[in-house]
Amino acid sequence: MADNETAREQQIVKKALKLFSQTGYQSTSLQDIADELGITRPAFYYYFKSKDDLLWRLIGNLGDQLLAEALPIVNRDGTSEDKLRKLLIAHTRQILRNVDAFRIYFAERHLVGRSRDQRLRKGESRYVRLFEMLIKSGQVSGAMRDGDERVLALMVIGLTNSVLRWYRPAGNLSVDDLSEIVADLGVNSLRRSQLGPNGSTGKSRDNEVKAGRSLRSKAARRVDRRSE
């Protein structure tokens, strides 16, 4: 394909990504895309056979990208908690750097054909199993809470995916900052509680006192700086 044809194809993909994300796949016609780009509808078919093919171009490889980044993390040395944290960071970064595509994926993936749906489901199951393996390993070692590992895996993945509902690139948190927060929340939610004899969190009274003093000291320093 010539360079100018490749550029035109990329323009179609970019415009479809924007329109499908904003107004929905079913509410966006091929004519809408063609009008936005200033091309004829027949010209569209030179690049894509159908609207369904365009949708697949947008979302078909998203799962492959997640798996490609996840497998090296799971296979390297380290504790289950450490791997899970890195996996959640990678997952969050991936979806926040492809916000429109993943929003389309979650909203419209049921509209792909049967064979393509089976391919997506296969990739999703393989991906979830990576989380299950890490959680199960953490349970065996005593680091993670008891429970059905698949349910826990789906819940922690769901926590990560929820950022798509409210994330805005112009916000105060960068993608990396938000990824760290999500990973911490996810890992902490799965960590086994260390309960003391009185049902407390297991943190000693001395540690609680030290933590309180540290927080008060930091607060005092912030007040002093503001008064300067």
Legacy VTK file of the C-alpha trace (Angstrom):
# vtk DataFile Version 3.0
C-alpha trace
ASCII
DATASET POLYDATA
POINTS 228 float
0.000 0.000 0.000
1.365 3.406 -0.976
2.264 5.915 1.719
-0.695 8.184 0.929
-3.059 5.195 1.081
-1.596 4.126 4.414
-2.053 7.659 5.720
-5.686 7.685 4.596
-6.343 4.330 6.269
-4.857 5.632 9.506
-7.062 8.719 9.250
-10.150 6.526 8.956
-9.080 4.463 11.967
-8.355 7.561 14.036
-11.651 9.229 13.159
-13.652 6.038 13.781
-11.938 5.632 17.147
-13.059 9.108 18.156
-16.633 8.842 16.854
-17.300 5.317 18.129
-16.004 6.318 21.562
-18.073 9.502 21.719
-21.383 8.468 20.142
-21.237 4.679 20.070
-20.628 2.158 17.333
-24.266 1.643 16.402
-25.055 5.368 16.406
-22.159 6.182 14.078
-22.664 5.483 10.391
-20.035 5.015 7.732
-21.395 8.161 6.160
-20.632 10.053 9.383
-17.011 8.918 9.166
-16.785 9.699 5.463
-18.272 13.175 5.980
-15.836 13.941 8.793
-12.913 13.023 6.528
-14.288 14.611 3.386
-14.310 11.359 1.412
-17.047 9.443 -0.374
-18.607 6.370 1.158
-17.406 4.143 -1.710
-13.871 5.349 -0.979
-14.232 3.904 2.514
-14.728 0.407 1.109
-11.355 0.584 -0.578
-9.800 0.316 2.896
-12.376 -1.708 4.864
-14.891 -4.265 3.658
-17.480 -3.291 6.249
-18.152 -1.357 9.418
-17.640 -4.608 11.333
-14.127 -4.927 9.900
-13.383 -1.393 11.044
-14.582 -2.241 14.557
-12.352 -5.302 14.610
-9.406 -3.208 13.483
-9.953 -0.994 16.538
-10.392 -3.644 19.230
-9.264 -6.993 17.854
-5.659 -6.796 19.077
-6.165 -5.109 22.450
-6.163 -8.392 24.340
-3.033 -9.540 22.510
-1.282 -6.377 23.643
-2.225 -7.013 27.270
-1.018 -10.604 27.089
2.245 -9.652 25.406
3.066 -7.325 28.284
1.748 -9.628 31.015
3.521 -12.886 30.183
7.089 -11.656 30.842
5.950 -10.227 34.185
4.381 -13.501 35.317
7.326 -15.605 34.146
10.074 -13.598 35.835
11.399 -14.201 39.352
9.681 -12.551 42.288
6.892 -12.954 44.804
3.268 -13.297 43.784
2.484 -9.915 45.325
5.291 -8.213 43.435
4.256 -9.778 40.138
0.603 -8.937 40.701
1.475 -5.326 41.432
3.544 -5.055 38.230
0.747 -6.745 36.295
-1.820 -4.246 37.573
0.482 -1.339 36.727
0.987 -2.663 33.200
-2.750 -3.243 32.760
-3.691 0.238 33.960
-1.067 1.924 31.806
-2.208 -0.003 28.758
-5.872 0.935 29.072
-5.181 4.574 29.986
-2.915 4.996 26.973
-5.666 3.578 24.754
-8.728 4.991 26.496
-10.982 5.346 23.452
-10.159 1.879 22.122
-10.827 0.156 25.446
-14.047 2.081 26.001
-15.218 0.822 22.623
-14.031 -2.674 23.512
-16.084 -2.895 26.693
-19.160 -1.242 25.174
-19.235 -2.894 21.755
-17.288 -6.162 21.880
-20.545 -8.157 21.850
-21.209 -6.899 18.334
-18.328 -8.737 16.683
-19.068 -11.929 14.760
-19.118 -15.371 16.341
-15.618 -16.467 15.326
-14.141 -13.165 16.429
-16.069 -13.321 19.704
-14.601 -16.772 20.374
-11.120 -15.424 19.746
-11.705 -12.569 22.183
-13.102 -14.893 24.827
-10.137 -17.227 24.486
-7.696 -14.365 24.965
-9.665 -12.968 27.901
-9.712 -16.347 29.649
-5.997 -16.777 29.158
-5.366 -13.323 30.567
-7.571 -13.826 33.624
-5.819 -17.130 34.346
-2.549 -15.254 34.796
-4.148 -13.308 37.644
-5.665 -16.501 39.031
-2.252 -18.195 39.089
-0.656 -15.335 41.000
-3.514 -15.135 43.490
-3.501 -18.886 44.045
0.251 -18.837 44.569
-0.163 -16.001 47.051
-2.832 -17.952 48.903
-0.597 -21.014 49.146
2.239 -18.921 50.570
-0.140 -17.305 53.054
0.328 -13.805 51.630
-3.122 -13.441 50.076
-6.622 -13.858 51.403
-8.615 -17.049 50.936
-11.359 -17.254 48.346
-12.123 -18.392 44.832
-9.115 -17.214 42.843
-11.166 -16.595 39.700
-13.660 -14.396 41.529
-10.840 -12.449 43.160
-9.045 -12.115 39.819
-12.157 -10.762 38.101
-12.764 -8.326 40.946
-9.255 -6.878 40.901
-9.300 -6.603 37.098
-12.690 -4.912 37.373
-11.218 -2.409 39.825
-8.548 -1.557 37.280
-10.960 -1.261 34.370
-13.227 1.069 36.361
-10.817 3.974 35.856
-12.083 4.201 32.271
-15.392 5.530 33.586
-13.920 8.705 35.026
-10.320 9.139 33.884
-9.538 12.374 32.058
-6.062 13.039 30.599
-6.223 16.661 31.774
-6.590 15.620 35.412
-4.080 16.062 38.218
-2.723 12.501 38.073
-0.448 11.198 35.348
-0.960 7.745 33.870
2.015 6.436 35.835
0.823 7.964 39.111
-2.674 6.560 38.717
-1.301 3.148 37.731
0.689 2.996 40.961
-2.374 3.887 43.035
-4.554 1.285 41.340
-1.877 -1.377 41.785
-1.507 -0.585 45.489
-5.267 -0.753 46.033
-5.530 -4.004 44.120
-2.713 -5.754 45.957
-3.793 -4.466 49.362
-7.350 -5.681 48.781
-6.023 -9.204 48.259
-3.493 -9.213 51.061
-4.281 -11.480 53.989
-5.239 -9.489 57.077
-2.968 -9.971 60.074
-5.444 -9.804 62.936
-4.262 -9.496 66.497
-5.826 -11.276 69.498
-8.313 -8.439 70.053
-9.365 -8.337 66.388
-7.172 -5.357 65.537
-5.185 -5.158 62.337
-2.167 -6.678 64.054
-0.162 -3.470 64.125
1.353 -3.034 67.547
0.383 -0.148 69.768
3.925 1.186 69.565
3.828 1.221 65.782
0.463 2.958 65.839
1.861 5.625 68.159
4.920 6.104 65.959
2.753 6.376 62.853
0.561 8.968 64.564
3.580 10.998 65.626
4.988 10.893 62.116
1.718 12.115 60.592
1.422 14.910 63.150
5.026 15.932 62.504
4.459 16.094 58.755
1.278 18.107 59.247
3.119 20.530 61.525
5.859 21.036 58.947
3.257 21.795 56.265
1.635 24.371 58.546
5.021 25.967 59.286
5.818 26.231 55.577
2.465 27.829 54.830
3.007 30.426 57.574
6.410 31.495 56.269
LINES 1 229
228 0 1 2 3 4 5 6 7 8 9 10 11 12 13 14 15 16 17 18 19 20 21 22 23 24 25 26 27 28 29 30 31 32 33 34 35 36 37 38 39 40 41 42 43 44 45 46 47 48 49 50 51 52 53 54 55 56 57 58 59 60 61 62 63 64 65 66 67 68 69 70 71 72 73 74 75 76 77 78 79 80 81 82 83 84 85 86 87 88 89 90 91 92 93 94 95 96 97 98 99 100 101 102 103 104 105 106 107 108 109 110 111 112 113 114 115 116 117 118 119 120 121 122 123 124 125 126 127 128 129 130 131 132 133 134 135 136 137 138 139 140 141 142 143 144 145 146 147 148 149 150 151 152 153 154 155 156 157 158 159 160 161 162 163 164 165 166 167 168 169 170 171 172 173 174 175 176 177 178 179 180 181 182 183 184 185 186 187 188 189 190 191 192 193 194 195 196 197 198 199 200 201 202 203 204 205 206 207 208 209 210 211 212 213 214 215 216 217 218 219 220 221 222 223 224 225 226 227
